[in-house]
Amino acid sequence: MLGLEQPLASKVKFVADWFSGKNRFGYVTPGFANRHEKTSALYAGYSIGNSGRKNNALFVYWGITL
């Protein structure tokens, strides 16, 4: 697994992950992270698989750290 986080503004980052999975090249997932408070963030991205459109997925999730 490889990951990248690139700040675009004080509270917004471009994020990308690559991990091996179902096939030899795995999945790549580009997206954005928006920090709302010190302990929470909203993430949105699109996961792209290499074996057709059936393996693609849009995701949005809210993360909380304590």
N, C-alpha and C positions, 0 to 999 in steps of 0.2 A: 504494500500500500504506500502511496505517495500522496502528499498533501501540499497545498499552496494557499497562503493567505496574503493578499495584497491590499493594504489600506488605500481607499479612494478618497475618504473624507474622515473627519474625526470619529464618526459613529458608523460608517459604512465600509465594508470590506468586500473585495472579490475573493471568493473561495473556490477551490477546485480540488477534487480528490480523484485518484485513479487506484483501482484495486483489481486484482485478478479474480476471476469468478467462474462462470459457467463455461467460458471458452478461453482460448489461449491468450487473448488480449484483454479480457475482462471488461470493466466498465469505466467510463469517465463521467464525472458529475461536476459541471460548473454551476455556480450560483452566487448569491449575495447574502451577506450577513449584516444585520442592522442591530446595533446594541441600543437598547432602550434605557436601561438602568445599569448599575454596577453588577447586578446579579442576574440579568435576563437579556436574551437576544432572540431575534426572529431570523430564521434561515429560510431561503427559498432557492430552489435550483431544479435542474432537469438531469436525470440520470439517463445516459445513453449507452445501450448495450451494442455489441458488435454483431449480433446474429438476428437482425431484423427489428421492425418496429414494435413487435410484441414485448421486447425487453426494455423499452423506454418508459420512463415514469416521471411525472411532475411531483415535486414534494415541497411542502411548507411545514415547518415545525417551530415551536417556541421552546427555547431551552432556558432552564433556571439552574443556577449554581448557588450553593450555600457556602 
